[in-house]
């Protein structure tokens, strides 16, 4: 029978390793959203350009 504390330690290590990735994705999404809102008053073409660039950078 596997040791439950070992399983819990492995799960905690995965969470410890992945939380910076989630923070980075959240910040990139917030930046793209802010760019779209700021440029929406300027031009629809600028908004579409930022949308395309953000999709390419997330790929």
LINHUNOR-V419213 format. One record per run of one state. SS is the DSSP state (helix for helix, strand for strand, loop for the rest). FROM is the first residue (numbers start at 1). LEN is the number of residues. If there is no record, write none. Layout:
ss=<SS | SS>
from=<FROM | FROM>
len=<LEN | LEN>
This chain:
ss=<loop | helix | loop | helix | loop>
from=<1 | 4 | 40 | 44 | 59>
len=<3 | 36 | 4 | 15 | 1>
